[in-house]
Amino acid sequence: MTDKTLPFIVRPGNIFIRDSKEKVLQFLQQRKLERINTMTPGLTFVMDNDQLALELKNGRLTRFPIRESLLAKLVNWYHIPNKILYDFDPETTLMVLNNILKIIKGQVTVSVEDGEALTILSRNYAYIEDQVIIGKFDSEKIDYIDRNDHYTRIYFKEINRIEPQVGDYIGCAYNFFNSETGLHAFEITAFLLRFVCSNGMVVPINKMQSKIIHYNINPRIVYTMIEEVKAHLPLLFHTMEHKLRRSLKTFFDPNLSMIKNRLNGILGFPKGNQLLDKYALLEKENRTLYDFYNFITSAANEVRGLKSLQLQRYAGEIISGNKYLNQMEK
């Protein structure tokens, strides 16, 4: 991750943070979405004053302002680190992007939302529509929704509650993730929300459960997967309660280069190191795996968007995996 800004303008798109099902659905129903099938030789990236744009020659010449999501998708096509674009001047960026189009050299689909180029996708991309997924569930079951050009996250209401230690209740629910831009798989995760903690913050934790990549699949299998995964959630919540109790008895020393690298990868160097420095100030007896999980998820509440999500996922790995739990217990 980087805090730098691009040397040209790209559009951020529409952002919803913990909004209602009705508000998000209204946007999805009212937006103007067009999917244009074309060959990559008909596409060219250009600078329009200080704004990056995409020119499409498909019978006529059309120029579209670029969303940040299209830029991210294109460089991810060949696993090029997104952050290098922040160090390029506009001319170098144009050269790199147009060369990627030459390498793809085939049929693609350009999605245009409200007159702006939203993403570019392979002809084998399988669309799983946000509007269809959200519309299949009653508002009473959906707590709220996050949505941006990278992914949609649907938070469902609590369906269970666990108590890893006396008086420390954790609500159990699940999330759906999806992306119409190719930047996230369709995924169902467990979602654990700690109601009361020493610093008064809400502390979530995610555990990856099941996902579907949007390529060469029938989107209908999503609905079968939903029912299968939901049937396994009670066992998953029981397992997580057991692991949370074990984490209360597990000493944890995070002074490991692997953890620093992971946190710096999420927050940017040296912010990962600085976060661990704060944790090192805790009293020695507080350094259990449970405390570290709470520390990481508290940090997730202090940032937004993808960084917050990545910290929540990391917390889920800390508790759900056995690597850290196999350290010496009290």
N, C-alpha and C positions, 0 to 999 in steps of 0.2 A: 504494500500500500504506500501511497505517497501523498503529501500535502501540497505538492507543486500544482500549478495551474498550467493548462495547455496554452501554447503560444498563438492560439486562434480560437474562434468561438464555435462551440457545438452546443446544441440545445439539450437541456436536462430532461425534458419530458414532464409528464404529469406525475405527481407524487402524492400518495395517500398514506397517512400514518395513523393506525388504529382508528380507521373510519368504519362506518356502518356498512352492512351488506347493501342497503338501499342506495347509498351515495355512490359506491363503487359501481354497482350495476347501472345506475343512471348514466355515469360517464361512458361505460362500455357500450351501452345501447345508443348513445347520441354521437359518439365519435365517428368520423369518416375514415374507414380503414380500407385501403386498396392493396391488393397483392399483385405485383406485376412480374410475370414470367419473361425473362430475357436472357440473352447470352452475354457473358462478361465482356466481349469486345465492344458491346454497345454502352458500356459504363466507363465513366472517367471522373476521377476526383479533381476538383478545381478549387481555387480560392476565389471567393466572391467578396471583395474587399478584405475584411479580417475574419470572414466566416467560411468554414469548410462546407463545401457543397458537393452534391453528386449529380453529374449530368447523365441523362438517359437518352440515348438515340434509339427510338423504337417506333419508327415511322415519322416521328417529329422529335425535336430537341426539347427536353424538359429539364429544368434544374431544381433540385430539392435541397433545402437546408438539411444538415446532418444532425441526427440525435447522437448523443454520446454512446448509446447502446449499439448503434451500427458500427461505430469505431471499435468498440470493445469486441463485438462479435467477429469482425473481419480479422483483427490481429490474433484473436484466439483460434482462428481457423487453422493456422499452422503453429499454434502454441508460442507465438511471439509475445514476450512480456509486455504488457500494456504500458508499464511505467517508462519504457524507453522513449515513447512518443513525447513525454514531457520534457525530454532533453533535446529533441530535434527542433530545428527551425521549420517554418511552414513548407519551404521548398523540399526539404528532405522528407518530411511527412508525406507530401504528395507523391514523391518518387516511390517510397516504400508501399503506400496503399495501392497505387496503380500497378506496381509490380506484383503484388499479391493477387490482384484481379487477373493478371496475365498468367500466373501460375495455376489459378483455379480453372481457367479456360474451359468453360462449359456453361450449362444452363443453371441459372439461379433464380430465386424469387426475392424481389425487393418489396418489403412491406412499407407502405406510406400511411402514416397516421396524421390526419388533419394537415396535410400538405407538407409534412416533414418525413424524411427517410428514416424509418425506425430501426430496421435491421435488414440483413441480407442472409438468405438461407439456401441450403442445398435443395435440389428438387426432391430429395428423399426425406425431407423433414416432415414429420407427422404432427399436425397441429392438434393440440389439446386446448380448447378454447376456455379462457377464464370465465366468460359469461355463462357457458354451459355448466361448468363445474360448480360455480357459485349458485346458479339458479336451481340446482338439484337439492339444495338443503334449505330447510325452513330457517327464518331469521332467529327463531328461538334457540337453534342449535349453534349458530355462529356468534362468537363473542365480538370479534372485530376483524378487520382486514388491513394488511399493509400491501401497498402496490406501487411499483415504479417500473421503469422500462426494462429492468433486469429480471425481476421476479415478482410474483404475487405470493403472499403468505396469508393463509386463512387460519385464524385461531378459533378452534371450537371450544365450547364451554366445558367446564369440569365434569368428568364422568366418574371420578374415583378420588379418594383421599387417603394418604398414607401418613404415618407418624414415626419417622426414624428414631426420634428421641422424644421423651415425654414433653408434650406441649408444643412441639415443633412440627406443625402440620404443613403438608405439601399437597397442593391440588394437582391432580393428574388429568391431562387432556391430550389432544393431539392437534397437529398442524398439517395442512396441505401446502405444498410449494408447487408452483408451476411457472413456466415462462413461455411467452409467445414470441420471444426474440432469440431463442436458442442459447440463452445464458444460464439456464438452470434446468435440471431434469424435473419431471413430475415426481414428487416425493411425499411420502407420509412419514412424519416423525412423531414420537411421543414428546409431550411437552409437560415439564414439571415446574410448578410455580410455588415457591416457598412463601408462605403468608407472613410470617414474622421472623425477623432476623435482628441481630444485635444493633445494626446501624439503621434499622427501620426501612430498608429498601426491599422492593420486590425482587426476588432472585430466581430467574428462569434457568432451566437446563434443557438442552435438546439431546436426544439420542437418535441417530439415524436408524431407520427401520426398513424402509423399502423404497425403491425408486425405479422409474422407467425413463430411459433415454428416448428423446423424440425422433428416432430415426428407424425407418423400415419396420414400423409396428402399426397395428390397428388400434386407434385410440380407444376403441371399445373395451380393451383389456384393462383400462384404468378402473372401470367400475367393478370388475371382478376383483382386482387387487385391493380396492378399498375395503370390500367386505371381508376378504381374507385377512388383511392386516388388522382390522378392527377386532376380529375374533381373537387375535393373539394379544391384544393390549392388556387384559387383566393379568396374564402371566408376566408380561413385561413389567408392569407396575410393581408386582410382587417381587420380582427379581431386583428391580431398582431399589426398593425399600431395603432389601437385604444388603445390597452393596453400599447404600448410604450408611447403614448401621456399621458395617465393616470400616467404612472410611473414617468414622468417628474414633476408631481405635488404631488407625494407621498413621504412624509418623511420616512426615513428608518434608523433604528438603529440596526446594526447587532450584538450587544453585547448579543447574545443569545447562550446558551449552545448547542442548536440544530444545529445551523449553524457552530459553532466551531467543533462539532462532525462530521458533514458532510465534512467539509474541511480537517480535520485531517484524515478522512477515505480515502479521495482521495489522499492527498499529504503526509500523514504520520505525526504522532505527533513528534515535536510540530510545524511543518511547517504550518498547518492550523491556529493555534493561531498567528503565526508570520505574516501571510498574513492579518489577521484581524487587527493586530496592525498597519500595514502600512495604512490600510484604515482609522483607527481612527485618523491618522495625517492630513487627509483632513479637509479643512475648514468646519464648521458646515453647511453653506448654500449649500454646494456641496453634502450633504448626502441625495440625493434622491434615489429612487429605480432604476432610470435610471443610475445614477452614479455608483451604486453598480453593476449593470449588466455589465457596461463597465469595471469596475475594475476587475471583475471575468474573463471576456473574454480576457482582456489584460494579466492576469496571465496565462490563457490557452495558449497564444502564447509563453510563456517563458518555457513551458515544452513540452515533446514529448509523442507520442503514447497514451496509455490508459488514462494517467492522464489528458492530454489535452482534450481528448474526454469527459471524465467525468466532467470536469469543464465547457465545452461547454453545456453539457446536463443540468448541474445545473443552468447555466445562463438561459437556455430555460425554466426551471421550475419557476425561479424567475419571469419572465415576463409573461409567458402564464398562470400560475396558479393565483387563486384569493386570496390565503392566504395572500400574501404580499401586493397586490393591495388594499385590504380591510383595510389596516392601514390608519391612518389619512392622508388625502390629504390637500395640502396647501389651 
